[in-house]
Each structure stands twice: as structure tokens, then as C-alpha cells.
Amino acid sequence: MMKMLNRQLLKERVVSDYHNGSIELNQFDEAIGALLLEIVEKLPQSEAEGKAYSVGKVRKLVETNIPNEQILAALNYLTTSRAGLFKTSWFLMGEDYSVELEVDEFSRVMSSNQIAHPETGEIIENAKECVFLLFIRVADFE
């Protein structure tokens, strides 16, 4: 069963954290605050368990052209225990596969730049180019 969040309460928490300084202002400017509220508002209410969002997908969802760093900062906030809307996951993606990496697999790819293909076992060279950060929904809205 997916956890349920109250959309309005989450938006109020974002605003409160921003105004009370819980979120460092040097890392969280007004554009990110507005972006956070827009993300929370535009995400589907239900049946969202396991849906993956990339920075590009969020950019399209909220129809913005702000820098990736600001989108990442907003998504990072939404993965905290305070917000609890997403979890982060690293995926190995190719034309014929998409596999979520465990922490040790991700570390191995980052250090050796190779990994075995999930189905064939064949070594994938330059694997860093095939690894992507995704934000996975872990909560619906009431």
C-alpha cells in the first residue's frame, strides 16, 4: 500500500520551510520555491506508485526552462523524510534494458566505468554514459 500525503499540507510545509530558513537560502532561491509548489500541484493525485521522473520529465510537467540544478534541488527536497514524495534511484538504461542499480552496483560503475549486461552478462564499457538518476514516486495524494 502506497503512503498517502495531503497535497495542501505538503505545499504549506514547503512554504514554511522556505520562509523559516529550514531550507538554506543560498541553495534554495525563490525560483526553486515556486518550482516546488508547481511540482506538487501538477503531479498526478493517485496511482503514482513507482512512476519514475527524470529532470527532463519534471521540466515538461511544469513547463519551465530553469536550470537543471534548480530542478534537482527541488526534487532533492521532495525526497527528504520531511516531504516523503520521492526516493532516488540510479538506473542502467540501454536500448533493450532498464535496470535499477543497487548502491554497490552504482559504486562499481562509477569506479570502473563498466558493468555486466543484466541479461546477457556481456560487459558494458563506458557504463557511466548509461546510468541515469530517476526520482521514483513513493506517495500518492489524498
C-alpha positions in Angstrom: 0.0 0.0 0.0 1.4 3.3 -1.0 1.7 6.1 1.6 -0.8 9.0 1.3 0.1 12.7 1.5 -2.1 15.7 1.8 -1.2 17.9 -1.2 -2.2 21.1 0.5 -0.3 20.3 3.7 2.8 19.4 1.7 2.6 22.7 -0.1 2.2 24.5 3.2 5.3 22.7 4.6 7.3 23.8 1.5 6.4 27.4 2.1 7.0 27.2 5.8 10.4 25.6 5.3 11.3 28.2 2.8 10.2 31.2 5.0 11.6 29.8 8.3 15.0 29.2 6.9 14.8 25.4 7.3 16.0 25.3 3.7 19.3 27.2 3.2 18.6 30.3 1.1 21.9 30.0 -0.7 20.8 26.7 -2.1 17.1 27.4 -2.4 16.2 30.6 -4.1 12.7 31.9 -5.0 12.6 30.1 -8.3 13.1 26.8 -6.6 10.4 27.6 -4.1 7.9 28.4 -6.9 9.1 25.2 -8.7 8.5 23.0 -5.7 4.9 24.3 -5.4 4.3 23.8 -9.1 5.7 20.2 -9.0 3.5 19.3 -6.0 0.4 20.8 -7.7 0.9 19.2 -11.1 1.8 15.6 -10.1 -1.0 13.1 -10.6 -3.0 12.6 -7.4 -3.1 8.8 -7.4 -1.9 5.6 -9.0 1.6 7.0 -9.0 3.4 4.3 -7.1 6.7 3.5 -8.8 6.4 6.1 -11.5 9.8 7.5 -12.4 10.6 11.1 -13.1 13.8 12.4 -14.7 14.8 16.1 -14.6 13.6 16.3 -18.2 10.2 14.8 -17.4 9.7 17.3 -14.5 10.7 20.1 -16.8 8.0 19.1 -19.2 5.5 18.6 -16.4 5.9 22.1 -15.0 6.7 23.7 -18.4 9.8 25.5 -17.2 13.2 26.4 -18.6 15.1 26.9 -15.3 18.5 25.2 -14.9 18.8 21.5 -14.1 20.5 22.4 -10.8 17.3 24.1 -9.6 15.1 21.3 -10.7 17.5 18.8 -8.9 17.4 21.0 -5.8 13.6 20.9 -5.8 13.4 17.1 -6.4 16.0 16.6 -3.7 13.8 18.4 -1.2 10.9 16.2 -2.2 13.0 13.1 -1.4 13.6 14.1 2.2 11.8 12.5 5.1 10.1 15.8 5.7 8.4 15.7 2.2 8.4 12.0 1.5 7.2 12.2 -2.0 10.1 10.6 -4.0 13.0 8.3 -3.5 16.1 8.5 -5.7 17.3 5.6 -7.8 20.1 5.1 -10.3 19.1 3.1 -13.5 21.3 1.5 -16.1 19.5 2.0 -19.4 20.1 0.8 -22.9 18.1 0.2 -26.0 16.9 -3.2 -24.7 17.1 -2.9 -20.9 16.4 -0.7 -17.9 17.7 -1.9 -14.6 17.6 -0.2 -11.2 21.1 -0.4 -9.7 21.8 -1.3 -6.1 24.2 1.0 -4.2 27.2 -1.3 -4.7 26.4 -1.7 -8.4 26.3 2.0 -8.8 29.6 2.4 -7.0 31.2 -0.2 -9.2 30.0 1.5 -12.4 31.3 4.9 -11.1 34.7 3.4 -10.2 35.3 1.0 -13.1 33.1 2.5 -15.8 31.8 -1.0 -16.7 29.1 -3.4 -15.6 27.7 -6.7 -16.9 24.6 -6.6 -19.1 21.7 -7.5 -16.9 20.5 -10.3 -19.1 23.5 -11.5 -21.2 26.3 -10.9 -18.8 28.3 -9.2 -21.5 30.5 -6.4 -20.2 29.2 -2.9 -21.0 32.1 -0.5 -21.5 31.6 3.2 -20.8 28.7 2.3 -18.5 28.7 5.7 -16.9 27.0 7.0 -20.0 24.2 4.5 -19.5 23.5 5.4 -15.8 20.7 7.9 -15.1 19.3 9.3 -11.9 15.5 9.0 -11.5 13.1 10.1 -8.8 10.5 7.4 -8.0 7.1 8.3 -6.5 6.6 6.7 -3.1 3.4 8.5 -2.1 0.0 9.5 -3.6 -2.1 12.4 -2.6 -5.3 12.1 -0.6 
